[in-house]
């Protein structure tokens, strides 16, 4: 039995094949124009390594940033938005406030859909779900004519109060399907994000319609290619909340896949944190293009039900497109191996956020890249070797790395040597990532120094110890196969699906019996989706309610103890208790509203058995490398050890631990030991 994980990143595509005998992996450069080409190439290579074929694969789990890239680069389908007459400018009005209050040159992001393609239809459902004005067939036919004339590929339908009563969305979609044909994609807001707050709901359905044709075509191409090669197993996609879902659901709701790739790294981090007994873990996944940060407590990552994508102004919160779907709570920054270093107009060294990507890539790739990157800097100071990079994918060119760093950075900065400059590039990249983690911790009210740092991705082991020093962290964990961590994380994830019920009623007005029935119906809906790929006996459900004081914007999430016999009084009591913990007081004179209930079905797996890292039985020659040290401004001798030869012995830095997909830099003042589960644990020695 073979299980395969495929992670398509901005620079590398990682493919992992797992059997009962272990894991095998390869890295290939991402084929930007046709992502499936690199995925299939990597799959062919790894299957050749284990003497298997596509017909031997039981399941493929896939995560990709294709939807994210389409939103950022505005390369989705030509999409129209049909909404209640008079409300087509909600997408431009946004929250009706400035996301950066004191910046005079602020630039609001352009809506995904231009104003001429935002079309109003005479209809109105009131906030309580009562129909005030039904849409007429004549207006719908006129609307269809306009859509045909504009040659739209997708239509997002979002009416003002459809979260309460979706009848008009359903009827208009039915008529448009008849008039426009099956080739035009239709997305309904109550299906994509059926909750209160029209701007977030409209933004989400528009984004879903915008990327759906692209994602559907891509997934179909990849799946057809796999089947042509003999694949007959299950094909699952990674969601933004770290769960797996079917191709059908992924094709219907591709907006839920936006953070699917990064969520794989978080899934691996959560799995390893539980494995090594880390109760507070800071996950840092450093790839070729970006670094992803997520806090994990007691083996569970921070999650949210809304986030932003494609921030358009200085990466500031509020400048992107709000998306209301379940997601892991992570911060993604432009810092990775391909991040370009440059001297800005003020004569300062800057690293990122722009990346050289896979085409042309860093200068040392010898693929036409002319800008110095973090990878070039690592190569020049010998943190990595020119040979064996990415498991021998290609040989790095030291001379080209030296040339671009010397000419574009050292000379303008008037530094003593190219090596000193390269060390500065790495140090600045470390500071960028440490600062992002520091700020995110402050936003969540967490003390970062209380956490372990768990690093993954191709650059995780190279940067982990120095970032930990900057954050006051004394323990760093590098998982087994960290270089392809997201793809491994896909294989550690469980199937799940979530759907929300919009309520928006005061607690004394709620019909508990009716609400219980709605919860049960939603429970059946999400269970049916998960049970397409999981046996019913291995599926469980939970529910979370969001409550607030009427008229406020602060909503408090509370888990429901069970679906049968909904106890509204207990919910009120727990809300007041939690509100007092957050704010310091309660407002007994203000009615409490139940805004929504999210119901999630998920796969329940037995805890996997950890394997013991065997002591190496073969002798290897001692190997050393001279590595530039920024603090002493000289090259220091580092012992080089292959990870497979490490066993469970405790070693002290400075040393470099190499493996096919990455390297780990153990600095002076640190010691390292491999856990019984095969993970490296670095600890800072007491001074």
N, C-alpha and C positions, 0 to 999 in steps of 0.2 A: 504494500500500500504506500503510495506516494502522495504527500500533500505539498502544495506549492504556494508560495507567497510572492507576489509581484508588486514592487513599489516603484512607481515612475516619479522621479524627482526632477528638479530643474537642471541638474548636471548629470547625475548617474541614474540608471535604472538597475535596481537590485532584484535578483531572483534567488529564492531559497527553495530547495527541495528537502523535505523532511521524511525520513522513513523510520522504521523501528530501530535501525542501526545508527541513526544520527542525522546531522544536518550538513548539506552541501550548499554552497552559494557562489554566485558570480556577480561581478559588477560590469556593466557595459555603459557606454556613453548614451545618454538619452537622444533619441531621434526626434527632434523638436516638431518637425512637420507631420510626421506619421509616428506617434508614440508606440503603436503596436509593433512596429518593425524591431525596435530595440528589445521590447519585451519578449518577442518570439525568438530573437537571436539569443538572448540570455537564457531562455528556457531550453533551447536546443543544446547550448553549451553545458548547462548543469545536468541535463538528462544524459548527455554523452558521458559525463564524468562518472555517473552511477550506473551506466549501462542499462538505462530504462528508456521507454518511449512514452509518447503522450497517452497511449492507451492504458498505461499503468497508473495514471494519475487519478486519484479518487476525488480530489477537490482542488480548486484554484481559488485563492483569496487575493483580491486585487484592490489596490488603493492608488489614486492618482490625483494630481493637482490640475488636471486638464480644465475642470470647471472653474477653478480659481483663476487660472491664467486667462481664460476667455473673458471673465468679468473684469480683470485688471486691464487687459489689453483691448477690451471692447471688440472682441472678435466672435460674438455670438450670432444667433439668427436674427433676421430682420423681424422685429416683434412689435405688435400693436397692443395697446392697453385699452380695454373696454370697461368703463366705470359708470357710476351714477352721474347723470347730467349735472354739471356745475362743480364736479370734484376731480376733474382731470389734472388739475395743478397741485394736488396733494403731494405728488412725487417731487415737485420743485419747491414747494413751501416747506417740506420736511417737518422739523419740530418747531418751526417759527422762532428759532433762536440761534445765536452765534455759538459755534463750538469752541472758538477762541475769542473771548470777549474783547480783549484789548489789542488784538492784531488788526491794524487798519487795512492791510493788504490781503485780508482773508479771501480765499477763493472757494466758493461752494462747488461741490462736485456736480457735474451734469447728470441728470437722470439717465438711466439706461435707455429709456424710450423717449425720443424727441417729441415735442409738443404736437406736431401735425399727426402723429400716430397715437396720440392719447385721445380717445373718442368717448364722448358722453352719450348715454342712452337714458331716455326718460323712464325712470322707475324709482320707487322708494319703498323701503321697508323701514318701519320705525324701530327705535332702540329696543322695544319690547317684543319685536318679531312680527308685529301687526303689519299687514300689507296696506299701504296707503295708495300706491299707484303701480299697477302691473305693466310690464313692457308690452308694447303692441307688436304684432307680427309685421306690420308695414315698416315700423322703425328698424326692426331687426333685419328685414330684407334690404333696406337702404344701407344699413351698416355693413352687411355682407358685400354689397356692391363696392363700397369704399375700400374694404379690405382686399377684395380681388384686384381692384384698380391699383392698389399700392403694392401688390405682389408680396404680401407678408407671408412669412414662413411659420410664425407662431403668434398666438393670441393669448394674452393674459386677461382673465375676467375677474374683476374685483368690485363688488357693490358695497355700499356704505355699511349696512348692518347685516351682511350675509353670515357673519359668525353666529347670529341669533336665528336667522331663518334663511337658508341657502336656496330656497325654491326658485328665485329669479335667476340665480347663476346657473342652476341646473337646466332651467328651461331655455335660456339664451344659448347655452352651450349645445343643447340638443338641436336647436334650429340652425346654429352656425355650422354644426357638423354636417347637417343635411345640405346646406347651401354652399359650403366651401369644400367639402370632400375630406377624405381621410388624410390627404397629404399635408394639411395644415395642423400644426400642434395646438391643442387647446389646454389651458391650465386654469383651474378654478381656485380662488383664494381660500374658500372654506375647506378645501381638501388639502391644500399646501400648508396653510397656517391659519386655521379657523379660530382665531382669538380676537379679542377686542384690541383697539388701536389701529386705525385704518392705515396710517402711513407705514408702519412696520409690516402689516399684512399685505398691502399693495406692493411694497418694495420686494417682499419675499416671493410673491407669485410672479412678479415681472422678471426677477432674476431666474426663477425656475424655468419659465417659458423661454427666456433668452438663451439658456445653455442646454435645454432639453434636446433639441434636434442634434446638436453637436455630440453630446454625450451618448445619445441613443445610437447614432451612427457609429461612433467609435467602439462602443461596447459590442455592437452587433458584428463589426468587422473583426474584432479580436476573437470573439467567441466562434465565429465562422471559421477563422483560420485555425483555431485550436481543434475544432471538430473535424476539419479537413485532414488534420494530422492524426486523427484517431481518438481524440479526447471525448469521453462520454460521462465524465463525472459531474459534480456540482460546481457551479461558478458563482462565487459570492463576492460582494463588494463591501468595502470598508466605509462606514458612515462617520460623520464628524464627531459623534459621541463615543467612538471607539467600539461600536458594535458592528455586526455583520448583517447583511440583508441580501435578498435575492436580486437577480438581474432585473426582473420585472419592476420591483419596487424602486430600485436604483434608477431605472429608466423613467419612471413616473415622477420621481422626486429627486432629480440630480442635484438640487441645491443642498440636499442633506449630505452630499459627498464632498463639499467644498474643503473641509479640513480632514478628509479621510486619510490622506497620506501622513500628515503629522500625528494624527490620532494613533497610528500604528506604533510610533515611538513611545507614546504615553502608555499604550497598552502593555508594551514590553516592560517599561519602567515599573508599572504597577505590579506586574507579575513578579519581577525580580525583587522589588521592595518587600513583598510578602515572603518571598523565598529566603531572603537574608535577614529578615526580622527588622527591617527599617520602618519605624512608625511614622517618621517625618522625612519625606524625600522630595528633593528638588530635581525634577527631570530636565535635562538639557540635551537636546538632540541636535548635533551640529553636522549639517550636510554640506553639499557643495555650493548651495545657493543661499540657504537661510539657516538660522538657529531657532529652535522652538523650545519654549520654557513653560513648564507646568508644575504646580505644587500638588503633591500627593500626600495624604494623611491616612494612616492605618490601611495602606494598600489601595485606597480609592482616590482617583484623581478628582480635582475640583471640576465641576461641570456647570454649565449654564444653559439656558433655553433661548438665548438671543446673543448675537455677536455681530461684528462688522467685518465686511470684506472690501477689498480694493480702496483703502484709504487714499484720498486724492490730494491731501495737502499736508506735507511735512509729517506724514504718518501719525497725525494727531487724532485721538479718539473723537468721534463725531463727524469726521470728514469722509467717512465711507458709506457703503450701502448697508443698512441694517437688515439682518436676516434672522427670522424667528424660527429657528430649528434647534434641536438638542445638539450640544457640542461640548467637547472638553474645554475647560477654561485655560487657554494657552495664549502666550504672546509670541508672535513670530517676527523676527528682525532680520534685516539684510546683513548677516554676518556668517560666512561659511568659507570653505576652501577656495571658492571662485570669486570671493569679494575683491573688488578692485581697489588698490591703494593709489592715492594721488595727492598732490600738493595743491591746496585750494588757493583762492585769490589772496588770502591773508598770509600765505606762506606756511600754513599748518598742514601736518600730515593727517589725512583722512582715510578711513577704511570702510568701504561699503557705502550705501546699501546696494549699489549697482554690482552685478555679477557678470563674469565672463561666460557663465553657463557652460554648456557642452560644445557649443559652436560660437566662436572658435575655441573657447576655453582659455586657461592660463597660458602664459607665454611658453612655459616649460613643456606643455603638451605637444609643441611643434605642429600645431594645427592652424597656425595663422594668427594666434593671439598676440597682441602687441602691448598689452597693459599688465603691469605687475599686480599679482594677487597674493592672497595669504598662502596659497599652496607654493607659489614661487619662493616666498619668504621662508617657509618651512624647509624647502629643499636647500636653499642657500646656506642656512645655518645648521643643516644636517640633522634636523629633527626627523626627517624622512629620507629614505635612500632613493637614488635615481632608478635603481633596479627593484623590481618586485612591486611597484606601485599598483594598487588595485588588483592585487594577485597577478601581476605581470601583464596587465591589459596593454600597457605600452611603457616604454622607457622615457623617463623625464630628462630634459636637456638642461643641465646645470648652467651651461654657458649662456643660454637664452634668458634664464632667470636672472643671472648676474647682470646681463646687459640692460634689461628693462629696469631693474631696481637701481642700478648705478646711474643710468642716464636720466630716468624720470623722477627718482626720489633722492638719491644720495647727493647728486650735484646741486639741485635746487635748494636742498636743506643744508648743504655744506657740512655734511657729517663725515666722520673720519674714514669709514669704510662701508662697502656695500653690505657686509655681514651685520655691522652695527645697525644699519638702516633696516635690514630685514628683521632683526630682532625687535626693532621698534614697531614694525608693522604687526608682528605677532602679539606684542604687548598691547597695542591699541585695540586689536581684535578681542583680546581677553577682557580688556576694560569695558568695551562696548557690551559684551555679553554679560559681564558681571553687573554692570550698571542697570541693564534691562531687568535682570533677575531681582536686583535690589529694589527697583521702583515697583515692579509687579508685586513683590512681597509687601511693600508699604501700602499699595492699593488694597490688598487683601487683609491688611492688619496683622501680618505675620513677621516674626523675627527670623530672618533668613539663616542666621548663624546657628539656629537650633536644628537645622535640617542636614541630612546627608545629601551629597551631590551625586546624582546618578547620571552619567554621561553615555551617550550612544551616538551613532552616526560615524561617518568616516573620520571626522575631526574631533570626536569626543575625548578620546584618550590623550590626544596631543595637548588639549587646552585644559583638561579637567583640574589638575593639581594647582595650576596658577590661578584659575578662576576661584577655586576653593579658598586659596590664600587671601584673595581680595575680599571674599565674602565672610571671612572668619570661620569657615567650615573646616572641620578636622578629619572628615571621612569622605572618600570618593569611591564610588562603585562603578566598575566597567563590566557590563554583562557579557556573557559568552556570545560570540558572534555580534558584537556591538556595531561593527562596521556596516552591517545590513540590518540594523535594529528594527526599523519600521516593518520590513518584510517579515522578520521573525515575530514581531508583535501582532501582525495579521493572523498568524497561526495560533497565537495565544488568546485571541479574542473570541467572544461568544456571540451567537446570533441574538439579535434583539430588535425591537421596534417600539416606537412611542407615538402616541396620539393624544391630543389635548381636547378637553371638553370646555367650551366657553360657558360660564354661568352668569356672572355679573349681576348678582342679586344679594340683598341684605340677608343675613342669617335667619332673621325671623320671618322672611317671606319665602324661604326655600321649602319646597315639597320634598322631604327626605326620601319618600318612597319613589317618586319620579326620578330624583337624582341618582338613587341607587340603581334603578333600571338603566339609566344612561351610562353609568359606570360599568355595569355588567355587559352592556352591548359593546362598549368600547373595548372592554377586556376581551370579549370574543373576537372582535376585529383584529386586535394586535396579536392575539394568540394564533389566529388562523394564518397570519403572515409568517410568524416564526415557525409554526408547525409545518410549513412547507419544506423546511430543511432540518428540523429537529423533531425527534419523537415526542409526542405529547407528554409522556411521563417525565421528560426532562425540561419542561417549560414551566416557569413560574411568573407571577405578575406582582407588581406593586403600583402604588398610586401616590401622587404628591399634590396637595392642594395649595393654591396661592390665595392669601387673604390680605385685606388692607382695611384701614378705616376709610369710610366713604369720603370721596373727594381727594384723598391723598394719592401720591404716586409711589410710595414705599409699599412694596408687596412682600409678604413674608411667606416663604415656602415651608410647608409642614407635611411630613409623611402621614398617610392614612394607615391606621392599624389594620384595617380589613375592609372589604367591599360590602360584606353583609351587615345589615343593621347599622347603617351610617350614624355615628354619634356626633351630632352637630354641637351639642353642649360641650363635649370634650374638646372639639375643635376650637371653639371659642375660648375655652380656658387655656389651651396650649398657645393660641395666638397671642393672648394678652401676656402670658408669661414670656414668650419669645420677644414680643415687642418691647416689653420692659427691659429685657436683657440688652436689646439693641439701642434703644433710645433713652432709657432711664425712667420712663413713666408710661402710663396708659391714658386713654381718653374715654372714660366710661360713658360720657354723654354723646359720643359719636357712634352711629351704627357701624357694624362690621360687615364688610362685603366679601363674599366668596367670588373671586374673579374667574378662576379656572381650575381644572383638575387634569393633570397629565397622567396617563395610564401607560405603563411600560410592561411588555412581555419580554422575557429573557431566558436564555438557555442556562441551565444549571449543570455544571460539570463537576465531576469528582476531582479532588486535588491531585495534581500530577505528582508522580514519584520523582524525587530529585535524584540525579545520578551523582556518583562519586567521582571526583577528578582523580584519575590514576597517576601515581608517581611514574615519571618517565623511566623506562627500562633501558634506554640507550644513551650512550655517552656521546656528547658533541664537543667539538673544539670550542675553546673560549674565543669569543668575538668581541671586539671593542670598536667604538666609533668616537671620533672627536666632534663634539657638539658645542656650538657657540653659546656661551652663557652671558646674558646681558648685564648681570650685576657685576661680574668680575671683568667684563669686556675682553674675554679671551675664550679660547676653545678648551673645554674640559673633557677628560676621558670618561665615556659612558660605556658600561658593559651592555652588550646586546644579547637578549635572551628570547628565544622563540616561545610563544605562549604554550605550545603543545609540550614543551620540555620543562615547564615551570613546576608542575606537580603541586604539592601543598607546602613547599618550603617558603620561609619568610626571607625576603631579600630587601636590601636597603639601597636607596638611590645614592648617586645618580645612575640610572640605567634606563634602557629602552626595551620594551617588550613588543615584539613584532608578531603579526599574524597576517593571513592573506589579505584581509580587507582594510586593516588599519594598524596603527601603532599606538602604544601607550608610553608617555614620557613620565618617568618617575624621578622627580627632582630631588636634589639634595635636601635632607631634612624629612624625607618621606620614606616609609617602608611599604611593602606590598606583599600580599599573600592571596593565593587562590582559594576560594571557599569550596566546600564539598560539593556545591552545585555547579562549580565551574566558572564562577564570577570572580573577577579581580577586585580586591578590597585594598585601597590605599589609605594609610593613616599617617597623619602628621606626627612626627616624633616630638616628645616634650622637650622644650628648650632648657 
